[in-house]
């Protein structure tokens, strides 16, 4: 006859929850050492691509293949679109590149 253990219900204090949260955060920071392609969720990203539509601005880390695909997809629209300039008559500034 098999020997079964009775499962005990564990209770945690608020301090336990705080410690668990700190541990999980440290583990997540440890695992997130590189910048990954956000479209596929893995693999190195080579570029931070910024774009806007409907008054919203977006940025996404992509590898070369995905950034080329996005540019190819948007190319016919960009060719006939007007560039939006800031109050000084310059194109809006971009954020820093991916390191």
C-alpha positions in Angstrom: 0.0 0.0 0.0 1.3 3.4 -1.0 2.4 5.8 1.7 0.7 9.2 1.1 1.7 12.4 2.9 -1.0 14.7 4.1 -0.7 18.1 2.4 -0.5 20.9 4.9 -1.8 24.3 4.1 0.9 26.9 4.5 0.2 30.4 5.8 2.4 33.4 5.1 2.8 36.6 7.0 3.1 40.0 5.3 6.8 39.8 5.9 7.0 36.4 4.1 5.2 38.0 1.1 7.6 40.9 1.1 10.6 38.5 1.1 9.1 36.4 -1.6 8.6 39.5 -3.7 12.2 40.6 -3.2 13.5 37.2 -4.1 11.4 37.1 -7.3 12.4 40.6 -8.3 16.1 39.7 -7.9 15.7 36.6 -9.9 13.9 38.5 -12.7 16.6 41.1 -12.7 19.2 38.4 -12.9 17.5 36.7 -15.8 16.9 40.0 -17.7 20.5 40.7 -18.5 20.1 41.1 -22.2 17.7 43.0 -24.5 15.5 40.5 -26.3 13.4 40.8 -29.5 10.0 41.7 -28.0 8.1 40.4 -31.0 9.2 36.8 -30.5 10.1 37.1 -26.8 13.6 35.7 -27.2 16.8 36.3 -29.2 18.9 39.4 -29.2 17.4 42.7 -30.2 19.6 44.9 -32.3 17.5 48.0 -32.5 15.0 50.1 -30.6 12.4 50.9 -33.3 10.1 53.8 -32.7 6.9 54.6 -34.6 3.7 56.4 -34.1 0.1 56.1 -35.2 -3.2 57.8 -34.2 -1.4 60.2 -32.0 0.4 57.5 -30.0 4.1 56.9 -29.9 5.5 53.3 -29.6 9.0 51.8 -29.2 9.9 48.1 -29.5 13.2 46.2 -29.3 13.6 44.1 -32.5 16.3 42.1 -34.2 17.4 43.0 -37.8 14.9 40.7 -39.5 11.9 42.0 -37.6 12.9 45.7 -37.9 13.4 45.2 -41.7 9.9 43.5 -41.9 8.3 46.4 -40.1 10.0 49.0 -42.3 9.0 47.0 -45.5 5.4 46.9 -44.3 5.3 50.6 -43.6 7.3 51.7 -46.6 4.4 52.4 -49.0 2.7 54.5 -46.4 5.8 56.4 -45.4 6.5 57.2 -49.1 3.3 59.3 -49.4 3.1 60.6 -45.8 4.2 63.9 -44.4 6.9 64.2 -41.7 5.6 65.9 -38.6 8.0 68.6 -37.3 8.3 70.0 -33.8 7.8 73.7 -33.0 11.4 74.5 -34.1 10.8 72.9 -37.5 12.9 69.9 -36.8 11.9 66.2 -36.8 11.1 65.0 -33.3 14.1 63.6 -31.4 14.5 59.9 -31.0 15.4 58.0 -27.9 18.8 56.5 -27.2 19.7 53.4 -29.3 19.7 49.9 -27.8 23.0 49.1 -26.1 
